[in-house]
Every structure is written in C-alpha cells, then in structure tokens.
C-alpha cells in the first residue's frame, strides 16, 4: 500500500516521503494515529503544501536537539556498584539507571532514546549513545566504579 508520511518514522522515512508499506501496518497503525495519509492524488497535493511547514518544523527540532547534544556530550555519569571477583558487578547498570541520573542533572530524556543494547555488567568506562533526533546522536560517558 502506498502512503505519504506526515511525520518522520525511524526505519521508514521522513515527512512527505511516499513509501510502500504493508496494508495492515498502514490501516491499523499509521493511518489511525495520523502519522500518514493514503497516497491519493488529492493527498499528494495536500502534502506538497504541508511539506514546507514540516521541513521548517523538522529543522527547528534538529536545532533544538543539537543544543541539547552539546550539553549531553559534556555529561559524565558515575555509578558505584558492588563488585565480585573478576570485576563483575552484582546486578547491572540499566537504561533506567542512566535515565534517572540524567533526570537528576536536569535532562528530560526518555528511556527509549538511550541506545544501550544490553545492561552494563562490568567495571569500566562506557560510551552510551542517546538518540535525540535521527541526525543527532551524542554519546555520554558512563563510569562504573567499585563501591
């Protein structure tokens, strides 16, 4: 099914793109939530008018994300944890822990924006990427030290 995206959707496209998706995905998710239009001639004209407004809004969001990214790159989080033999932690440092410490420092970052594939289970310094925008992915430093 051909649709026109109204908002940027990760792994699918940017606003105004005409993409082909499965009919169920479009009918049950994208269209009811207002994330896309069906690709009809009338909607193609409407999206052409909306495109300039969407591009301006997208540039504004990118600039805001760049501002936050410069601040986030300066952030260094320290976690002290109990350590067993061979430097392995009792427990782990998770996305929720990182998000909580960022929140205490004044950053409103959602857990799904923190790109930590698996919890940290050993001592060391880690670079954790944060997805603020599709084009803006700063890395924060996470220190895990012995308690």
Chimera marker file (.cmm) of the C-alpha trace (Angstrom):
<marker_set name="trace">
<marker id="1" x="0.000" y="0.000" z="0.000" r="1" g="1" b="0" radius="0.5"/>
<marker id="2" x="1.350" y="3.443" z="-0.906" r="1" g="1" b="0" radius="0.5"/>
<marker id="3" x="1.230" y="6.080" z="1.848" r="1" g="1" b="0" radius="0.5"/>
<marker id="4" x="2.558" y="9.591" z="2.408" r="1" g="1" b="0" radius="0.5"/>
<marker id="5" x="4.308" y="10.118" z="5.744" r="1" g="1" b="0" radius="0.5"/>
<marker id="6" x="3.213" y="13.101" z="7.840" r="1" g="1" b="0" radius="0.5"/>
<marker id="7" x="5.924" y="12.604" z="10.473" r="1" g="1" b="0" radius="0.5"/>
<marker id="8" x="9.367" y="11.078" z="10.453" r="1" g="1" b="0" radius="0.5"/>
<marker id="9" x="9.288" y="7.404" z="11.371" r="1" g="1" b="0" radius="0.5"/>
<marker id="10" x="12.525" y="5.610" z="12.127" r="1" g="1" b="0" radius="0.5"/>
<marker id="11" x="13.467" y="2.975" z="9.540" r="1" g="1" b="0" radius="0.5"/>
<marker id="12" x="10.649" y="4.122" z="7.247" r="1" g="1" b="0" radius="0.5"/>
<marker id="13" x="11.176" y="7.684" z="6.073" r="1" g="1" b="0" radius="0.5"/>
<marker id="14" x="10.917" y="11.439" z="6.576" r="1" g="1" b="0" radius="0.5"/>
<marker id="15" x="7.813" y="13.635" z="6.435" r="1" g="1" b="0" radius="0.5"/>
<marker id="16" x="6.462" y="13.927" z="2.914" r="1" g="1" b="0" radius="0.5"/>
<marker id="17" x="8.032" y="10.722" z="1.641" r="1" g="1" b="0" radius="0.5"/>
<marker id="18" x="5.842" y="8.394" z="-0.387" r="1" g="1" b="0" radius="0.5"/>
<marker id="19" x="6.595" y="4.878" z="0.844" r="1" g="1" b="0" radius="0.5"/>
<marker id="20" x="5.178" y="1.439" z="0.341" r="1" g="1" b="0" radius="0.5"/>
<marker id="21" x="4.157" y="-0.473" z="3.481" r="1" g="1" b="0" radius="0.5"/>
<marker id="22" x="2.028" y="-3.487" z="4.244" r="1" g="1" b="0" radius="0.5"/>
<marker id="23" x="-1.687" y="-2.766" z="4.218" r="1" g="1" b="0" radius="0.5"/>
<marker id="24" x="-2.205" y="-3.888" z="7.835" r="1" g="1" b="0" radius="0.5"/>
<marker id="25" x="0.562" y="-1.636" z="9.157" r="1" g="1" b="0" radius="0.5"/>
<marker id="26" x="-0.907" y="1.346" z="7.349" r="1" g="1" b="0" radius="0.5"/>
<marker id="27" x="-4.536" y="0.588" z="8.162" r="1" g="1" b="0" radius="0.5"/>
<marker id="28" x="-4.063" y="-0.370" z="11.826" r="1" g="1" b="0" radius="0.5"/>
<marker id="29" x="-1.186" y="1.866" z="12.937" r="1" g="1" b="0" radius="0.5"/>
<marker id="30" x="-0.113" y="4.697" z="10.644" r="1" g="1" b="0" radius="0.5"/>
<marker id="31" x="-3.467" y="5.998" z="9.383" r="1" g="1" b="0" radius="0.5"/>
<marker id="32" x="-5.434" y="5.954" z="12.696" r="1" g="1" b="0" radius="0.5"/>
<marker id="33" x="-2.643" y="7.772" z="14.528" r="1" g="1" b="0" radius="0.5"/>
<marker id="34" x="-2.375" y="10.444" z="11.852" r="1" g="1" b="0" radius="0.5"/>
<marker id="35" x="1.208" y="9.532" z="11.009" r="1" g="1" b="0" radius="0.5"/>
<marker id="36" x="0.437" y="9.092" z="7.309" r="1" g="1" b="0" radius="0.5"/>
<marker id="37" x="-2.056" y="9.727" z="4.513" r="1" g="1" b="0" radius="0.5"/>
<marker id="38" x="-3.153" y="7.336" z="1.837" r="1" g="1" b="0" radius="0.5"/>
<marker id="39" x="-1.337" y="8.206" z="-1.407" r="1" g="1" b="0" radius="0.5"/>
<marker id="40" x="-4.232" y="9.600" z="-3.464" r="1" g="1" b="0" radius="0.5"/>
<marker id="41" x="-3.881" y="12.481" z="-5.957" r="1" g="1" b="0" radius="0.5"/>
<marker id="42" x="-5.676" y="14.860" z="-3.578" r="1" g="1" b="0" radius="0.5"/>
<marker id="43" x="-3.445" y="13.899" z="-0.674" r="1" g="1" b="0" radius="0.5"/>
<marker id="44" x="-0.337" y="14.294" z="-2.839" r="1" g="1" b="0" radius="0.5"/>
<marker id="45" x="-1.345" y="17.945" z="-3.432" r="1" g="1" b="0" radius="0.5"/>
<marker id="46" x="-2.082" y="18.473" z="0.258" r="1" g="1" b="0" radius="0.5"/>
<marker id="47" x="1.247" y="17.008" z="1.366" r="1" g="1" b="0" radius="0.5"/>
<marker id="48" x="3.101" y="19.241" z="-1.104" r="1" g="1" b="0" radius="0.5"/>
<marker id="49" x="1.650" y="22.243" z="0.739" r="1" g="1" b="0" radius="0.5"/>
<marker id="50" x="2.404" y="20.699" z="4.116" r="1" g="1" b="0" radius="0.5"/>
<marker id="51" x="5.972" y="19.804" z="3.161" r="1" g="1" b="0" radius="0.5"/>
<marker id="52" x="7.359" y="23.323" z="3.608" r="1" g="1" b="0" radius="0.5"/>
<marker id="53" x="5.746" y="23.609" z="7.041" r="1" g="1" b="0" radius="0.5"/>
<marker id="54" x="7.045" y="20.177" z="8.038" r="1" g="1" b="0" radius="0.5"/>
<marker id="55" x="10.574" y="20.942" z="6.832" r="1" g="1" b="0" radius="0.5"/>
<marker id="56" x="10.652" y="24.120" z="8.913" r="1" g="1" b="0" radius="0.5"/>
<marker id="57" x="9.431" y="22.221" z="11.984" r="1" g="1" b="0" radius="0.5"/>
<marker id="58" x="11.973" y="19.439" z="11.360" r="1" g="1" b="0" radius="0.5"/>
<marker id="59" x="14.820" y="21.962" z="11.131" r="1" g="1" b="0" radius="0.5"/>
<marker id="60" x="13.649" y="23.538" z="14.374" r="1" g="1" b="0" radius="0.5"/>
<marker id="61" x="13.611" y="20.140" z="16.135" r="1" g="1" b="0" radius="0.5"/>
<marker id="62" x="17.078" y="19.326" z="14.754" r="1" g="1" b="0" radius="0.5"/>
<marker id="63" x="18.496" y="22.622" z="16.049" r="1" g="1" b="0" radius="0.5"/>
<marker id="64" x="16.942" y="22.048" z="19.475" r="1" g="1" b="0" radius="0.5"/>
<marker id="65" x="18.416" y="18.529" z="19.529" r="1" g="1" b="0" radius="0.5"/>
<marker id="66" x="21.841" y="19.951" z="18.562" r="1" g="1" b="0" radius="0.5"/>
<marker id="67" x="21.664" y="22.338" z="21.526" r="1" g="1" b="0" radius="0.5"/>
<marker id="68" x="20.866" y="19.525" z="23.935" r="1" g="1" b="0" radius="0.5"/>
<marker id="69" x="23.536" y="17.320" z="22.311" r="1" g="1" b="0" radius="0.5"/>
<marker id="70" x="26.323" y="19.801" z="23.031" r="1" g="1" b="0" radius="0.5"/>
<marker id="71" x="25.304" y="19.786" z="26.695" r="1" g="1" b="0" radius="0.5"/>
<marker id="72" x="24.950" y="15.993" z="26.822" r="1" g="1" b="0" radius="0.5"/>
<marker id="73" x="28.418" y="15.399" z="25.379" r="1" g="1" b="0" radius="0.5"/>
<marker id="74" x="29.854" y="17.144" z="28.449" r="1" g="1" b="0" radius="0.5"/>
<marker id="75" x="27.949" y="14.845" z="30.828" r="1" g="1" b="0" radius="0.5"/>
<marker id="76" x="29.757" y="12.080" z="32.648" r="1" g="1" b="0" radius="0.5"/>
<marker id="77" x="27.714" y="9.749" z="34.851" r="1" g="1" b="0" radius="0.5"/>
<marker id="78" x="29.294" y="7.741" z="37.653" r="1" g="1" b="0" radius="0.5"/>
<marker id="79" x="27.763" y="4.615" z="39.121" r="1" g="1" b="0" radius="0.5"/>
<marker id="80" x="29.293" y="2.867" z="42.119" r="1" g="1" b="0" radius="0.5"/>
<marker id="81" x="28.400" y="-0.771" z="42.436" r="1" g="1" b="0" radius="0.5"/>
<marker id="82" x="29.332" y="-3.772" z="44.497" r="1" g="1" b="0" radius="0.5"/>
<marker id="83" x="31.810" y="-5.939" z="42.653" r="1" g="1" b="0" radius="0.5"/>
<marker id="84" x="32.518" y="-9.648" z="42.882" r="1" g="1" b="0" radius="0.5"/>
<marker id="85" x="35.573" y="-11.494" z="41.752" r="1" g="1" b="0" radius="0.5"/>
<marker id="86" x="36.952" y="-10.740" z="38.267" r="1" g="1" b="0" radius="0.5"/>
<marker id="87" x="35.381" y="-7.257" z="38.226" r="1" g="1" b="0" radius="0.5"/>
<marker id="88" x="31.818" y="-8.428" z="37.588" r="1" g="1" b="0" radius="0.5"/>
<marker id="89" x="29.002" y="-6.453" z="39.153" r="1" g="1" b="0" radius="0.5"/>
<marker id="90" x="26.332" y="-7.738" z="41.496" r="1" g="1" b="0" radius="0.5"/>
<marker id="91" x="23.422" y="-6.558" z="39.362" r="1" g="1" b="0" radius="0.5"/>
<marker id="92" x="23.925" y="-4.192" z="36.448" r="1" g="1" b="0" radius="0.5"/>
<marker id="93" x="23.624" y="-0.610" z="35.241" r="1" g="1" b="0" radius="0.5"/>
<marker id="94" x="20.492" y="-0.356" z="33.107" r="1" g="1" b="0" radius="0.5"/>
<marker id="95" x="18.856" y="2.211" z="30.851" r="1" g="1" b="0" radius="0.5"/>
<marker id="96" x="16.521" y="3.145" z="33.711" r="1" g="1" b="0" radius="0.5"/>
<marker id="97" x="19.519" y="3.927" z="35.966" r="1" g="1" b="0" radius="0.5"/>
<marker id="98" x="21.101" y="6.123" z="33.297" r="1" g="1" b="0" radius="0.5"/>
<marker id="99" x="17.810" y="7.903" z="32.612" r="1" g="1" b="0" radius="0.5"/>
<marker id="100" x="17.285" y="8.547" z="36.331" r="1" g="1" b="0" radius="0.5"/>
<marker id="101" x="20.739" y="10.108" z="36.740" r="1" g="1" b="0" radius="0.5"/>
<marker id="102" x="20.250" y="12.249" z="33.633" r="1" g="1" b="0" radius="0.5"/>
<marker id="103" x="16.927" y="13.411" z="35.073" r="1" g="1" b="0" radius="0.5"/>
<marker id="104" x="18.599" y="14.432" z="38.343" r="1" g="1" b="0" radius="0.5"/>
<marker id="105" x="21.022" y="16.536" z="36.299" r="1" g="1" b="0" radius="0.5"/>
<marker id="106" x="18.140" y="18.312" z="34.554" r="1" g="1" b="0" radius="0.5"/>
<marker id="107" x="17.901" y="16.435" z="31.238" r="1" g="1" b="0" radius="0.5"/>
<marker id="108" x="14.487" y="15.153" z="30.174" r="1" g="1" b="0" radius="0.5"/>
<marker id="109" x="15.483" y="12.091" z="28.166" r="1" g="1" b="0" radius="0.5"/>
<marker id="110" x="13.123" y="9.159" z="27.657" r="1" g="1" b="0" radius="0.5"/>
<marker id="111" x="14.355" y="5.633" z="28.270" r="1" g="1" b="0" radius="0.5"/>
<marker id="112" x="13.772" y="4.578" z="24.670" r="1" g="1" b="0" radius="0.5"/>
<marker id="113" x="16.134" y="7.326" z="23.476" r="1" g="1" b="0" radius="0.5"/>
<marker id="114" x="19.093" y="5.822" z="25.348" r="1" g="1" b="0" radius="0.5"/>
<marker id="115" x="20.718" y="3.313" z="22.997" r="1" g="1" b="0" radius="0.5"/>
<marker id="116" x="22.125" y="0.750" z="25.432" r="1" g="1" b="0" radius="0.5"/>
<marker id="117" x="21.710" y="-2.675" z="23.841" r="1" g="1" b="0" radius="0.5"/>
<marker id="118" x="22.346" y="-4.677" z="26.996" r="1" g="1" b="0" radius="0.5"/>
<marker id="119" x="22.898" y="-3.702" z="30.650" r="1" g="1" b="0" radius="0.5"/>
<marker id="120" x="26.432" y="-2.893" z="31.805" r="1" g="1" b="0" radius="0.5"/>
<marker id="121" x="27.736" y="-5.742" z="33.985" r="1" g="1" b="0" radius="0.5"/>
<marker id="122" x="31.428" y="-4.913" z="34.456" r="1" g="1" b="0" radius="0.5"/>
<marker id="123" x="33.625" y="-2.109" z="35.747" r="1" g="1" b="0" radius="0.5"/>
<marker id="124" x="34.914" y="0.424" z="33.252" r="1" g="1" b="0" radius="0.5"/>
<marker id="125" x="34.141" y="3.471" z="31.167" r="1" g="1" b="0" radius="0.5"/>
<marker id="126" x="31.440" y="3.166" z="28.528" r="1" g="1" b="0" radius="0.5"/>
<marker id="127" x="30.173" y="5.490" z="25.817" r="1" g="1" b="0" radius="0.5"/>
<marker id="128" x="26.401" y="5.309" z="25.557" r="1" g="1" b="0" radius="0.5"/>
<marker id="129" x="24.713" y="6.912" z="22.536" r="1" g="1" b="0" radius="0.5"/>
<marker id="130" x="21.495" y="8.896" z="23.008" r="1" g="1" b="0" radius="0.5"/>
<marker id="131" x="19.102" y="9.295" z="20.057" r="1" g="1" b="0" radius="0.5"/>
<marker id="132" x="17.746" y="12.844" z="20.316" r="1" g="1" b="0" radius="0.5"/>
<marker id="133" x="16.938" y="13.097" z="16.613" r="1" g="1" b="0" radius="0.5"/>
<marker id="134" x="17.521" y="10.944" z="13.555" r="1" g="1" b="0" radius="0.5"/>
<marker id="135" x="20.604" y="13.046" z="12.710" r="1" g="1" b="0" radius="0.5"/>
<marker id="136" x="21.737" y="13.877" z="16.267" r="1" g="1" b="0" radius="0.5"/>
<marker id="137" x="23.200" y="11.081" z="18.414" r="1" g="1" b="0" radius="0.5"/>
<marker id="138" x="25.565" y="12.366" z="21.117" r="1" g="1" b="0" radius="0.5"/>
<marker id="139" x="27.430" y="9.952" z="23.378" r="1" g="1" b="0" radius="0.5"/>
<marker id="140" x="27.542" y="10.263" z="27.157" r="1" g="1" b="0" radius="0.5"/>
<marker id="141" x="30.296" y="8.744" z="29.256" r="1" g="1" b="0" radius="0.5"/>
<marker id="142" x="29.248" y="6.242" z="31.901" r="1" g="1" b="0" radius="0.5"/>
<marker id="143" x="31.779" y="5.323" z="34.580" r="1" g="1" b="0" radius="0.5"/>
<marker id="144" x="31.147" y="2.178" z="36.590" r="1" g="1" b="0" radius="0.5"/>
<marker id="145" x="33.408" y="2.121" z="39.645" r="1" g="1" b="0" radius="0.5"/>
<marker id="146" x="33.912" y="-0.103" z="42.676" r="1" g="1" b="0" radius="0.5"/>
<marker id="147" x="31.829" y="0.771" z="45.734" r="1" g="1" b="0" radius="0.5"/>
<link id1="1" id2="2" r="1" g="1" b="0" radius="0.2"/>
<link id1="2" id2="3" r="1" g="1" b="0" radius="0.2"/>
<link id1="3" id2="4" r="1" g="1" b="0" radius="0.2"/>
<link id1="4" id2="5" r="1" g="1" b="0" radius="0.2"/>
<link id1="5" id2="6" r="1" g="1" b="0" radius="0.2"/>
<link id1="6" id2="7" r="1" g="1" b="0" radius="0.2"/>
<link id1="7" id2="8" r="1" g="1" b="0" radius="0.2"/>
<link id1="8" id2="9" r="1" g="1" b="0" radius="0.2"/>
<link id1="9" id2="10" r="1" g="1" b="0" radius="0.2"/>
<link id1="10" id2="11" r="1" g="1" b="0" radius="0.2"/>
<link id1="11" id2="12" r="1" g="1" b="0" radius="0.2"/>
<link id1="12" id2="13" r="1" g="1" b="0" radius="0.2"/>
<link id1="13" id2="14" r="1" g="1" b="0" radius="0.2"/>
<link id1="14" id2="15" r="1" g="1" b="0" radius="0.2"/>
<link id1="15" id2="16" r="1" g="1" b="0" radius="0.2"/>
<link id1="16" id2="17" r="1" g="1" b="0" radius="0.2"/>
<link id1="17" id2="18" r="1" g="1" b="0" radius="0.2"/>
<link id1="18" id2="19" r="1" g="1" b="0" radius="0.2"/>
<link id1="19" id2="20" r="1" g="1" b="0" radius="0.2"/>
<link id1="20" id2="21" r="1" g="1" b="0" radius="0.2"/>
<link id1="21" id2="22" r="1" g="1" b="0" radius="0.2"/>
<link id1="22" id2="23" r="1" g="1" b="0" radius="0.2"/>
<link id1="23" id2="24" r="1" g="1" b="0" radius="0.2"/>
<link id1="24" id2="25" r="1" g="1" b="0" radius="0.2"/>
<link id1="25" id2="26" r="1" g="1" b="0" radius="0.2"/>
<link id1="26" id2="27" r="1" g="1" b="0" radius="0.2"/>
<link id1="27" id2="28" r="1" g="1" b="0" radius="0.2"/>
<link id1="28" id2="29" r="1" g="1" b="0" radius="0.2"/>
<link id1="29" id2="30" r="1" g="1" b="0" radius="0.2"/>
<link id1="30" id2="31" r="1" g="1" b="0" radius="0.2"/>
<link id1="31" id2="32" r="1" g="1" b="0" radius="0.2"/>
<link id1="32" id2="33" r="1" g="1" b="0" radius="0.2"/>
<link id1="33" id2="34" r="1" g="1" b="0" radius="0.2"/>
<link id1="34" id2="35" r="1" g="1" b="0" radius="0.2"/>
<link id1="35" id2="36" r="1" g="1" b="0" radius="0.2"/>
<link id1="36" id2="37" r="1" g="1" b="0" radius="0.2"/>
<link id1="37" id2="38" r="1" g="1" b="0" radius="0.2"/>
<link id1="38" id2="39" r="1" g="1" b="0" radius="0.2"/>
<link id1="39" id2="40" r="1" g="1" b="0" radius="0.2"/>
<link id1="40" id2="41" r="1" g="1" b="0" radius="0.2"/>
<link id1="41" id2="42" r="1" g="1" b="0" radius="0.2"/>
<link id1="42" id2="43" r="1" g="1" b="0" radius="0.2"/>
<link id1="43" id2="44" r="1" g="1" b="0" radius="0.2"/>
<link id1="44" id2="45" r="1" g="1" b="0" radius="0.2"/>
<link id1="45" id2="46" r="1" g="1" b="0" radius="0.2"/>
<link id1="46" id2="47" r="1" g="1" b="0" radius="0.2"/>
<link id1="47" id2="48" r="1" g="1" b="0" radius="0.2"/>
<link id1="48" id2="49" r="1" g="1" b="0" radius="0.2"/>
<link id1="49" id2="50" r="1" g="1" b="0" radius="0.2"/>
<link id1="50" id2="51" r="1" g="1" b="0" radius="0.2"/>
<link id1="51" id2="52" r="1" g="1" b="0" radius="0.2"/>
<link id1="52" id2="53" r="1" g="1" b="0" radius="0.2"/>
<link id1="53" id2="54" r="1" g="1" b="0" radius="0.2"/>
<link id1="54" id2="55" r="1" g="1" b="0" radius="0.2"/>
<link id1="55" id2="56" r="1" g="1" b="0" radius="0.2"/>
<link id1="56" id2="57" r="1" g="1" b="0" radius="0.2"/>
<link id1="57" id2="58" r="1" g="1" b="0" radius="0.2"/>
<link id1="58" id2="59" r="1" g="1" b="0" radius="0.2"/>
<link id1="59" id2="60" r="1" g="1" b="0" radius="0.2"/>
<link id1="60" id2="61" r="1" g="1" b="0" radius="0.2"/>
<link id1="61" id2="62" r="1" g="1" b="0" radius="0.2"/>
<link id1="62" id2="63" r="1" g="1" b="0" radius="0.2"/>
<link id1="63" id2="64" r="1" g="1" b="0" radius="0.2"/>
<link id1="64" id2="65" r="1" g="1" b="0" radius="0.2"/>
<link id1="65" id2="66" r="1" g="1" b="0" radius="0.2"/>
<link id1="66" id2="67" r="1" g="1" b="0" radius="0.2"/>
<link id1="67" id2="68" r="1" g="1" b="0" radius="0.2"/>
<link id1="68" id2="69" r="1" g="1" b="0" radius="0.2"/>
<link id1="69" id2="70" r="1" g="1" b="0" radius="0.2"/>
<link id1="70" id2="71" r="1" g="1" b="0" radius="0.2"/>
<link id1="71" id2="72" r="1" g="1" b="0" radius="0.2"/>
<link id1="72" id2="73" r="1" g="1" b="0" radius="0.2"/>
<link id1="73" id2="74" r="1" g="1" b="0" radius="0.2"/>
<link id1="74" id2="75" r="1" g="1" b="0" radius="0.2"/>
<link id1="75" id2="76" r="1" g="1" b="0" radius="0.2"/>
<link id1="76" id2="77" r="1" g="1" b="0" radius="0.2"/>
<link id1="77" id2="78" r="1" g="1" b="0" radius="0.2"/>
<link id1="78" id2="79" r="1" g="1" b="0" radius="0.2"/>
<link id1="79" id2="80" r="1" g="1" b="0" radius="0.2"/>
<link id1="80" id2="81" r="1" g="1" b="0" radius="0.2"/>
<link id1="81" id2="82" r="1" g="1" b="0" radius="0.2"/>
<link id1="82" id2="83" r="1" g="1" b="0" radius="0.2"/>
<link id1="83" id2="84" r="1" g="1" b="0" radius="0.2"/>
<link id1="84" id2="85" r="1" g="1" b="0" radius="0.2"/>
<link id1="85" id2="86" r="1" g="1" b="0" radius="0.2"/>
<link id1="86" id2="87" r="1" g="1" b="0" radius="0.2"/>
<link id1="87" id2="88" r="1" g="1" b="0" radius="0.2"/>
<link id1="88" id2="89" r="1" g="1" b="0" radius="0.2"/>
<link id1="89" id2="90" r="1" g="1" b="0" radius="0.2"/>
<link id1="90" id2="91" r="1" g="1" b="0" radius="0.2"/>
<link id1="91" id2="92" r="1" g="1" b="0" radius="0.2"/>
<link id1="92" id2="93" r="1" g="1" b="0" radius="0.2"/>
<link id1="93" id2="94" r="1" g="1" b="0" radius="0.2"/>
<link id1="94" id2="95" r="1" g="1" b="0" radius="0.2"/>
<link id1="95" id2="96" r="1" g="1" b="0" radius="0.2"/>
<link id1="96" id2="97" r="1" g="1" b="0" radius="0.2"/>
<link id1="97" id2="98" r="1" g="1" b="0" radius="0.2"/>
<link id1="98" id2="99" r="1" g="1" b="0" radius="0.2"/>
<link id1="99" id2="100" r="1" g="1" b="0" radius="0.2"/>
<link id1="100" id2="101" r="1" g="1" b="0" radius="0.2"/>
<link id1="101" id2="102" r="1" g="1" b="0" radius="0.2"/>
<link id1="102" id2="103" r="1" g="1" b="0" radius="0.2"/>
<link id1="103" id2="104" r="1" g="1" b="0" radius="0.2"/>
<link id1="104" id2="105" r="1" g="1" b="0" radius="0.2"/>
<link id1="105" id2="106" r="1" g="1" b="0" radius="0.2"/>
<link id1="106" id2="107" r="1" g="1" b="0" radius="0.2"/>
<link id1="107" id2="108" r="1" g="1" b="0" radius="0.2"/>
<link id1="108" id2="109" r="1" g="1" b="0" radius="0.2"/>
<link id1="109" id2="110" r="1" g="1" b="0" radius="0.2"/>
<link id1="110" id2="111" r="1" g="1" b="0" radius="0.2"/>
<link id1="111" id2="112" r="1" g="1" b="0" radius="0.2"/>
<link id1="112" id2="113" r="1" g="1" b="0" radius="0.2"/>
<link id1="113" id2="114" r="1" g="1" b="0" radius="0.2"/>
<link id1="114" id2="115" r="1" g="1" b="0" radius="0.2"/>
<link id1="115" id2="116" r="1" g="1" b="0" radius="0.2"/>
<link id1="116" id2="117" r="1" g="1" b="0" radius="0.2"/>
<link id1="117" id2="118" r="1" g="1" b="0" radius="0.2"/>
<link id1="118" id2="119" r="1" g="1" b="0" radius="0.2"/>
<link id1="119" id2="120" r="1" g="1" b="0" radius="0.2"/>
<link id1="120" id2="121" r="1" g="1" b="0" radius="0.2"/>
<link id1="121" id2="122" r="1" g="1" b="0" radius="0.2"/>
<link id1="122" id2="123" r="1" g="1" b="0" radius="0.2"/>
<link id1="123" id2="124" r="1" g="1" b="0" radius="0.2"/>
<link id1="124" id2="125" r="1" g="1" b="0" radius="0.2"/>
<link id1="125" id2="126" r="1" g="1" b="0" radius="0.2"/>
<link id1="126" id2="127" r="1" g="1" b="0" radius="0.2"/>
<link id1="127" id2="128" r="1" g="1" b="0" radius="0.2"/>
<link id1="128" id2="129" r="1" g="1" b="0" radius="0.2"/>
<link id1="129" id2="130" r="1" g="1" b="0" radius="0.2"/>
<link id1="130" id2="131" r="1" g="1" b="0" radius="0.2"/>
<link id1="131" id2="132" r="1" g="1" b="0" radius="0.2"/>
<link id1="132" id2="133" r="1" g="1" b="0" radius="0.2"/>
<link id1="133" id2="134" r="1" g="1" b="0" radius="0.2"/>
<link id1="134" id2="135" r="1" g="1" b="0" radius="0.2"/>
<link id1="135" id2="136" r="1" g="1" b="0" radius="0.2"/>
<link id1="136" id2="137" r="1" g="1" b="0" radius="0.2"/>
<link id1="137" id2="138" r="1" g="1" b="0" radius="0.2"/>
<link id1="138" id2="139" r="1" g="1" b="0" radius="0.2"/>
<link id1="139" id2="140" r="1" g="1" b="0" radius="0.2"/>
<link id1="140" id2="141" r="1" g="1" b="0" radius="0.2"/>
<link id1="141" id2="142" r="1" g="1" b="0" radius="0.2"/>
<link id1="142" id2="143" r="1" g="1" b="0" radius="0.2"/>
<link id1="143" id2="144" r="1" g="1" b="0" radius="0.2"/>
<link id1="144" id2="145" r="1" g="1" b="0" radius="0.2"/>
<link id1="145" id2="146" r="1" g="1" b="0" radius="0.2"/>
<link id1="146" id2="147" r="1" g="1" b="0" radius="0.2"/>
</marker_set>
